[in-house]
Amino acid sequence: MAYTIEIARPAQRQLKKLDASIRRKVSRRIDQLADDPRPSGVVKLTDVSPPIYRVREGQYRVLFTINDDKLVVLVVRVAHRSDAYR
């Protein structure tokens, strides 16, 4: 049962700004969320509604929400770790 990956427009813009090699790694990590939206190492951020999850890829963080009813993973932000939680 694979999830559908949707990337919000701000996250698409953030992905385009990354270097090509980093973009490939982050994109590969996002694609893996379709098979397992809660892989080992995923962290649920606290005090946020709806729940937002975070997965790491090197120095970058991918923030996303999961809709289990519709089998959709929505990527809301891709950022360097120093800027990801602002």
Secondary structure, 3 states (H helix, E strand, C coil): CCCEEEECHHHHHHHHHCCHHHHHHHHHHHHHCCCCCCCCCCEECCCCCCCCEEEEECCEEEEEEEECCCCEEEEEEEEECCCCCC
